[in-house]
């Protein structure tokens, strides 16, 4: 795992990813890293969990796992969130994330 990926850690065999989300963006994309969080933009609005679902699907696609293996651990109603990538090590996630 690259040392610059401060947003990644591991617990109980699953990668944990700190993200900061901007909902209502013009496109879905990973922007990079800032202040220990992965910056992500999603087009979905921050209403009724739509942005959270879009975030889970985008991260799942990028790391190559089914969306059901990406769980929102904390931050359901905020911009800063913690995701758990079930069954994926931090090292493996680090190879697939910027």
C-alpha positions as CSV (number, residue, x, y, z in Angstrom):
1,X,0.0,0.0,0.0
2,X,1.3,3.4,-0.9
3,X,2.2,5.6,2.0
4,X,0.4,8.6,0.5
5,X,-3.0,6.9,0.8
6,X,-3.8,8.2,4.3
7,X,-7.5,7.5,3.7
8,X,-7.0,3.7,3.8
9,X,-6.7,1.5,6.8
10,X,-7.8,-2.1,7.6
11,X,-9.8,-3.8,10.3
12,X,-11.0,-7.4,10.5
13,X,-9.9,-8.3,7.0
14,X,-11.7,-5.4,5.3
15,X,-10.4,-2.1,4.0
16,X,-11.7,1.1,5.5
17,X,-11.8,4.2,3.3
18,X,-12.3,7.7,4.5
19,X,-14.1,9.8,1.8
20,X,-15.3,13.3,1.4
21,X,-18.3,13.5,-1.0
22,X,-19.6,16.3,-3.1
23,X,-23.1,15.4,-4.2
24,X,-24.9,17.0,-7.1
25,X,-21.7,17.2,-9.2
26,X,-21.6,17.2,-13.0
27,X,-20.1,13.7,-13.1
28,X,-19.2,10.7,-11.0
29,X,-15.5,10.6,-10.4
30,X,-12.6,10.2,-7.9
31,X,-10.8,13.5,-7.7
32,X,-7.8,12.6,-5.5
33,X,-6.8,12.9,-1.9
34,X,-7.0,15.8,0.5
35,X,-6.5,16.0,4.2
36,X,-6.5,12.3,4.7
37,X,-9.7,11.6,2.7
38,X,-10.5,10.4,-0.8
39,X,-12.3,13.1,-2.6
40,X,-15.3,11.8,-4.6
41,X,-17.9,13.6,-6.7
42,X,-21.3,12.0,-7.5
43,X,-24.1,13.4,-9.6
44,X,-26.9,12.1,-7.3
45,X,-28.5,14.7,-5.0
46,X,-27.9,14.4,-1.2
47,X,-31.6,13.4,-0.7
48,X,-33.0,10.1,0.6
49,X,-29.6,8.4,0.5
50,X,-29.2,8.8,-3.2
51,X,-25.7,10.2,-3.0
52,X,-24.7,7.5,-0.6
53,X,-25.9,4.8,-3.0
54,X,-24.1,6.5,-5.9
55,X,-20.9,6.6,-3.8
56,X,-21.1,2.9,-2.9
57,X,-21.7,2.0,-6.5
58,X,-18.8,4.1,-7.8
59,X,-16.3,2.9,-5.3
60,X,-17.4,-0.7,-5.9
61,X,-16.9,-0.3,-9.6
62,X,-13.5,1.2,-9.2
63,X,-12.2,-1.5,-6.8
64,X,-13.9,-4.3,-8.7
65,X,-16.3,-5.7,-6.0
66,X,-20.1,-5.9,-6.0
67,X,-21.8,-2.9,-4.5
68,X,-23.2,-5.1,-1.7
69,X,-19.6,-5.4,-0.4
70,X,-19.2,-1.7,0.1
71,X,-20.8,-0.6,3.4
72,X,-21.3,2.8,4.8
73,X,-20.0,2.7,8.3
74,X,-20.5,6.3,9.3
75,X,-21.4,9.7,7.9
76,X,-24.8,8.9,6.3
77,X,-25.9,12.5,6.5
78,X,-22.6,14.3,6.2
79,X,-20.0,14.9,3.6
80,X,-17.3,13.0,5.4
81,X,-17.9,9.2,5.4
82,X,-16.3,6.0,6.3
83,X,-16.7,3.0,3.9
84,X,-15.9,-0.6,4.6
85,X,-14.8,-2.7,1.6
86,X,-15.7,-6.2,2.9
87,X,-13.3,-8.9,2.1
88,X,-10.8,-6.6,0.5
89,X,-7.5,-5.8,2.2
90,X,-6.2,-2.2,2.4
91,X,-3.2,-3.3,0.3
92,X,-5.5,-4.6,-2.5
93,X,-7.8,-1.5,-2.3
94,X,-4.7,0.7,-2.4
95,X,-3.6,-0.9,-5.7
96,X,-7.0,0.1,-7.3
97,X,-7.6,3.5,-5.8
98,X,-5.6,6.7,-6.6
